[in-house]
Amino acid sequence: MLEYRCMGVGMSDKRDEKTAAEFGAEGGRARARRLTREQRREISRTAAEARWMAEGKLKYPRATHESEVNVAGFVIPCAVLEDGTRVLARYRFVEAIGRKGKVKGGRKYDEESKVPVFLTAENLKPFISNELLENSNPIQFRSVDGGMSMGYQAELMTQVCDVFIKAKFAGVLRANQEHIAERCRVLNGGFAAVGIAALIDEATGYQDVRARDALAKILETYVAKEIQPWISTFPPDFYKELCRLKHLPYTGSLKKPQYFGHLTNNIVYKRLAPGVLAELRKKNPVTEKGRRKTVHHRWLTPQAGHPKLQHHLGKATGLMLISSDWESFETLLNKHMPVYKHFPLFDGPREDA
């Protein structure tokens, strides 16, 4: 009897443990249902990085943007890595150019990493450049959602197409390579007007990040972090011709009509480099008295910003000298030195507003 009770207690405990496990599993599933797609992706990425850390795989670059690109009807997964490298999925890359069978062609990975199997034929070697060989190494990377992926640099597709097209025109293709040359001709037409990198940027949304990064680099090059010492910058001829075209007497005085500042912004700073005028306005804001503390050009870098300003002033003054009136000058200015357009994701005020 005692033995029976003991067995009963043990069985009850096991049933309780099983029930607790079931409740825990249900709770986990319920929590998973409440998570957003972004939260699930982040959890997956964190778990994957923990595995990569244990396996020593964190050395591989991570994809920041992923999507699919349609090139002449061939849909190929693509990604932009954290260093800006654009890659195409290796298996779809090989399928798109018309290769059949296994991706590796039955060869060992370390051998394939030197030259892809589809470029090893002797009749193609005269058309293969050193740059192509450098780009042909497969790239192993970490995907956005987790897991390891393999791809080729996007530029390789253009280069491979050139190889087969040139070999076709040279009349050296083998019968089993003709269909690859035809695929390459079709693919080449798919990115003839727009480069493969631009197609990937548009598909993944990386073009917006690229524009923002490009603007940051421009501002870092042209706008100084600290105010620079004052030096004489605007030549007298610039204001002399400005007064002539505006039918004003030129006195040579440093004090000029306040609206000359608006004219200078339009003639010079809006056309100097993208985003520069908006950044200068932030660095050199208008005071309570309605004027700026100093002139804009004192915030330009001596290495790039100031030399570009001097060159710009020379060209603008030259256009004034050959203009008979303000309207003809504006026409020449807009033709030869147009206003830089607004960057898509730049948060500052539009310069052409």
C-alpha positions, 0 to 999 in steps of 0.5 A, a space after each residue: 500500500 505504501 508502495 502504491 502511494 509513493 508511486 502515485 505521488 511520483 506520477 502526480 509530480 510528473 503530470 504536474 511537471 508536464 503541465 507546467 512545461 505545456 503552460 510554458 510552451 503556450 505562454 511562449 507561443 502567445 508572446 511570439 504572437 504579440 511580437 511585431 515583425 521587427 521584434 521577432 527579427 531582432 530576437 532572431 538576429 540576436 540569437 544568430 549573433 550569439 551562435 556566430 560568436 560561439 562559432 567565430 563567425 562574427 568576422 563576416 560582414 553583416 547585411 544592412 539592407 536586403 531585397 530582390 532585384 529584377 534584371 531583364 526578368 531574372 529575379 535575384 536576391 540582393 543585399 547591401 553590406 555594412 561596408 557598402 558592398 552590393 552583393 547578389 545571391 550566388 546561386 541565383 547569379 549562376 542561374 541567371 547567366 544560364 549555368 546549370 547543375 550545382 553552384 560549385 560545379 563539383 569543385 572544392 570551395 577553396 578552389 572555387 574561391 580563386 576563380 568561379 567554375 563558369 570562368 575557368 574555360 581556356 577560351 575565356 581567359 583572354 577576356 578576363 581582367 585582373 579586376 574581374 578576378 579580384 571581384 570573383 571571390 565569393 563573399 560570405 556574409 551574415 543576413 539581416 534575419 540571421 544565418 550565413 549567406 553567400 554572394 558575389 559582388 554586384 559588379 561581377 555580373 557586368 564583367 561576366 557579361 562582358 566576357 561572354 559577349 566579347 568571346 561571342 564576337 570573337 567567335 571563340 565560344 564553344 557550343 555549350 557556352 552559346 546559351 550563356 552568351 545569349 543570357 548575358 546579352 539579355 542581362 546586359 540590356 537590363 542594366 545598360 541604362 542604369 547600373 546594377 548597383 543603382 538597381 540594388 540601391 533602389 530595390 533595397 532602399 539603400 539609395 536614401 542612406 547613400 544620399 544621406 551619407 554623401 551629404 554628410 561627407 560633403 558638409 564635412 569637407 566644405 564646412 569647418 567645425 570651428 569659425 576660421 580667421 577672417 581673410 579678404 575673400 570677395 573681390 571688389 569686382 564682384 560687388 562692382 559688377 553686382 551694383 552695375 547690373 542692379 543699377 546702383 552706385 558702387 562706393 567701395 564701402 564694406 557696408 552694403 544693402 541688406 538684400 545683397 546677402 540674399 543675392 550672395 546666397 543665390 549667386 554663391 552659396 546655393 551653388 557651391 555644393 549640396 547642403 552647404 548653405 543650410 549648414 552655414 545658416 545653422 553654424 552662423 544663425 541670425 541674431 536678435 538684431 536681425 543680422 548674422 554674427 559674422 560672414 558665412 565664408 568664415 565657416 568654410 574649411 581652408 582645405 576645400 571650402 575656401 578654395 572652392 569659394 574663390 574659384 566659384 567667385 571668379 567664374 561668377 564675376 566673369 559671367 557678370 562682366 559679359 552680361 549686359 543686364 541682370 536677366 542675361 546674367 541670371 540666364 548664364 548663371 543658371 546654365 553654367 552654375 546651377 543651384 544644387 538640388 535638395 537631398 531626399 532625406 536631408 532634414 535642413 531647409 530646402 535651399 531652392 525654396 
